[in-house]
């Protein structure tokens, strides 16, 4: 058995997802590990470029990271980062942040442009929803911007419904929620430990 590298994703008891088409796997990762940090920088670069409608550079990305746009809260106990690999190469990520005992927030959903169109977003969403369920969540919320049209379409297609605004993200234009756990008849949330 090969020794585990410190920067490799730690899988939640097993390889979280192994999707046949495209060789996708998803596992948990430390946000500051070299591979996760590289994918998160690509995510931030795309978000900056699309929002401001112009190219960005490393200095601007570093400024955004220094201003609190890092992903340090995506580690236990406040959250979790999932890193997607395609044929072993890190190409995407999604974060889960605990909002309360029954609600997780989906954040930092990203697939590298050269890996899009191969089912990676669906694999990441499946992994995030399954992970949130196993962590006791009953629903997932998320926010997104109006310019991220394809993301809004994906969330709607996957059963996320638009809801009233929550949180204080000044860049959010749309808010979504999906129930991922349905209580059996006669049970209430307070009955479930």
C-alpha positions in Angstrom: 0.0 0.0 0.0 1.4 3.4 -1.0 2.1 6.0 1.7 -0.4 8.8 1.8 0.9 12.2 0.8 0.1 15.0 3.3 -1.4 17.2 0.6 -3.7 14.5 -0.9 -7.4 14.6 -0.1 -8.5 12.6 2.9 -11.5 10.6 1.9 -14.5 10.2 4.3 -13.9 6.6 5.1 -13.6 5.7 1.4 -13.2 7.4 -1.9 -16.3 9.5 -1.8 -17.4 9.3 -5.4 -15.9 7.5 -8.3 -17.9 8.3 -11.3 -17.3 6.0 -14.3 -17.4 8.6 -17.1 -14.2 10.7 -17.0 -12.5 9.1 -14.0 -13.9 11.5 -11.4 -13.2 11.1 -7.7 -14.0 13.5 -4.9 -12.6 13.6 -1.4 -12.0 16.0 1.5 -9.0 18.3 1.4 -7.2 20.8 3.6 -7.9 24.2 2.0 -4.2 25.3 2.3 -2.8 22.1 0.8 -0.9 22.9 -2.4 -3.4 21.2 -4.7 -6.5 22.6 -3.0 -5.0 26.1 -2.8 -4.2 26.0 -6.5 -7.8 25.1 -7.4 -9.2 27.7 -5.1 -7.0 30.4 -6.7 -8.4 29.4 -10.1 -11.9 29.7 -8.6 -11.2 33.2 -7.2 -9.5 34.3 -10.5 -12.6 33.3 -12.5 -14.9 35.0 -10.0 -12.9 38.3 -10.1 -12.6 38.2 -13.9 -16.3 37.6 -14.5 -17.4 40.1 -11.9 -15.2 42.9 -13.1 -15.3 41.8 -16.7 -11.6 42.1 -17.1 -8.5 39.9 -16.5 -6.9 39.6 -13.1 -3.4 38.8 -11.9 -1.7 37.1 -8.9 -1.3 40.3 -7.0 -5.1 41.0 -7.2 -5.9 37.5 -6.1 -3.5 37.8 -3.2 -5.2 41.0 -2.1 -8.6 39.3 -2.2 -7.3 36.4 -0.2 -5.8 38.9 2.4 -9.2 40.6 2.6 -10.9 37.5 3.9 -11.8 35.7 0.7 -9.8 32.7 1.7 -11.3 29.3 2.5 -9.9 28.8 6.0 -13.4 28.2 7.4 -13.8 25.2 5.2 -12.3 22.9 7.7 -13.8 21.2 10.8 -15.6 22.2 12.9 -17.0 25.1 10.7 -16.8 23.5 7.3 -15.3 21.2 4.8 -13.7 21.4 1.4 -14.2 18.7 -1.2 -11.6 18.4 -4.0 -12.5 16.8 -7.3 -10.0 14.9 -9.4 -10.3 13.8 -13.0 -8.0 10.9 -13.8 -6.0 11.8 -10.7 -5.6 15.5 -11.5 -7.2 18.1 -9.2 -9.7 20.0 -11.3 -12.6 21.3 -9.1 -13.9 21.9 -5.6 -16.9 22.7 -3.5 -17.1 23.8 0.1 -19.6 23.1 2.8 -20.0 25.6 5.7 -22.2 24.9 8.7 -24.9 27.6 9.2 -26.7 25.8 12.0 -27.3 22.3 13.2 -29.6 21.4 10.3 -28.3 23.7 7.5 -25.1 23.6 5.5 -24.1 26.3 2.9 -22.7 25.2 -0.4 -19.8 27.5 -1.5 -16.8 27.7 -3.7 -18.4 25.4 -6.4 -15.9 25.3 -9.2 -14.7 23.1 -12.1 -11.7 24.2 -14.2 -12.7 25.3 -17.7 -10.7 22.5 -19.4 -12.6 19.9 -17.3 -16.2 21.3 -17.9 -18.8 19.4 -19.8 -17.7 16.1 -18.4 -20.1 15.7 -15.5 -17.8 17.1 -12.8 -20.3 19.6 -11.5 -22.9 16.9 -11.0 -20.3 14.7 -9.2 -19.3 17.5 -6.9 -23.0 18.3 -6.1 -23.7 14.6 -5.4 -20.7 14.4 -3.1 -21.6 17.7 -1.3 -25.2 16.6 -0.7 -24.2 13.2 0.5 -21.6 14.6 2.8 -24.0 17.2 4.2 -26.6 14.5 4.8 -24.0 12.3 6.7 -23.1 15.4 8.8 -26.7 15.7 9.9 -27.9 18.5 7.6 -31.5 18.6 6.5 -31.0 21.3 3.9 -28.4 23.0 1.9 -28.4 26.7 1.1 -26.3 28.7 -1.3 -26.0 32.1 -2.8 -24.7 33.1 -6.2 -24.4 36.1 -8.5 -26.6 37.1 -11.4 -23.7 36.8 -13.9 -23.3 33.1 -13.0 -26.2 32.1 -15.2 -25.0 28.5 -15.8 -24.6 27.9 -12.1 -28.2 29.1 -11.4 -29.4 26.8 -14.2 -27.5 23.9 -12.7 -28.9 24.5 -9.2 -32.5 24.8 -10.5 -32.1 21.6 -12.5 -30.8 19.8 -9.4 -33.8 20.8 -7.3 -32.6 23.9 -5.6 -35.4 26.5 -5.2 -34.9 30.2 -5.0 -35.5 31.6 -1.4 -35.4 34.9 0.3 -32.0 36.5 0.9 -30.0 35.3 3.9 -26.6 36.3 5.2 -24.7 39.4 4.4 -22.7 38.7 1.2 -22.8 42.0 -0.7 -22.1 40.2 -4.0 -25.0 37.8 -3.8 -28.0 38.3 -6.0 -29.8 34.9 -5.8 -30.3 32.5 -2.9 -31.2 28.9 -3.2 -32.2 26.0 -0.9 -32.7 22.3 -1.2 -34.1 19.9 1.3 -31.8 16.9 1.4 -33.3 14.9 4.3 -37.0 14.4 4.8 -38.1 13.5 8.3 -40.3 10.3 8.5 -44.0 11.1 9.2 -44.6 11.9 12.9 -41.0 12.9 13.5 -39.9 16.4 14.0 -36.4 17.8 13.9 -36.3 17.9 17.7 -36.9 14.1 17.7 -33.7 13.4 15.7 -30.4 13.5 17.5 
